[in-house]
Amino acid sequence: MRAFVLTAPREFEVQDVRAPLPAPGGAVIDVERVGVCGTDVEFYTGEMQYLHEGHARFPIRLGHEWMGTVASVGDGVDRAWLGRRVTGDTMLGCGNCRRCLRGDQHVCESRDEVGIRNSFPGALAEQLAMPVSHLHALPDSVDDTLGALVEPGGNALRSVWAADLAPGDRVLVLGPGTIGLLAGLFARSMGAEVHLLGRSPRSLEFAKTLGFDGVWTEFDLPELPWDAVIDASNAPSLPARALELVEPARRVVYVGLAGSQSLIDTRTLALKDVTAVGVLSASPGLAGTIELYASGAVDPRPLVAATVGLDGVGAILAGERPEGAGNGPKMHIDPRL
């Protein structure tokens, strides 16, 4: 089968590789849509922390935001999975450690991460092998585009849950990228007043088309009481700024990761009696995201600017936008093209 393989920083090939076989308890999926993520870009540039910690090495087959159709199953798997449209969890815990047994497999010390950690092959290929225990079936109302937005949606939904919003609360989202915009859409669906803070003119103009209550830069942000602040940015200075902005006794949520160390003053955290929550993965939010997409309560499809084939992945990772692409932040890949 054809697969996109990153062989070194800024070096890649679309290779013919051996197609996977379903393992016992597993399935092979025909991949139909894959999202390109900021993590993938960090691998492309060589900046991804896992490369320096020994959790990942080249060559790497990327792709952890995906959907497809189950083509074959291994021993011990109900054949009813065959032909199902599915997406899957990125975090594959060992299943036996203390964290996995308490339901926190997404922080298992020895976890695999699809397309990211421990050389587990990702979805930027015609087929992907997965354990069925980590698959989520997609209803017909969740189309291919939505299916490949479930994984980033799970991160955003968990961030909104962590913000503990009530209807009418005012939330400020820092960073109008994919996760930030998704968080804004989820928060709005729950009755919150949603504002976004950003920097790029293109991303801010796009955010305005989604109808949020306010879209601001640091220079025109109004002095309002923020019941929650969700930092979905990659700016090292914004975690501290989030803590400054949030109302006392409320919540800040950190889902964005900077490329360098970012700091907060715990004196401010304590003296304001603020709760700070970190969000690592989509795992506990995947089922809820599928439900909200399926019901139509949240429709993030405008975030996808273009869909191209495997031959277009390298240019996207290098920061190029395909000809005719819309203004949304997310690029999708269809390995069949």
Secondary structure, 3 states (H helix, E strand, C coil): CEEEEEEECCEEEEEECCCCCCCCCEEEEEEEEEEECHHHHHHHHCCCHHHHHCCCCCCECCCCEEEEEEEEECCCCCHHHCCCEEEECCEECCCCCHHHHCCCHHHCCCCEECCCECCCCCCCECEEEEEHHHEEECCCCCCHHHHCCHHHHHHHHHHHHHHCCCCCCEEEEECCCHHHHHHHHHHHHCCCEEEEECCCHHHHHHHHCCCCCEEECCCCCCCCCEEEEEECCCCCCHHHHHHHHEEEEEEEEECCCCCCCCCCCHHHHHHCCCEEEECCCCHHHHHHHHHHHHHCCCCCHHHEEEEECHHHHHHHHCCCCCCCCCCCCEEEECCCC
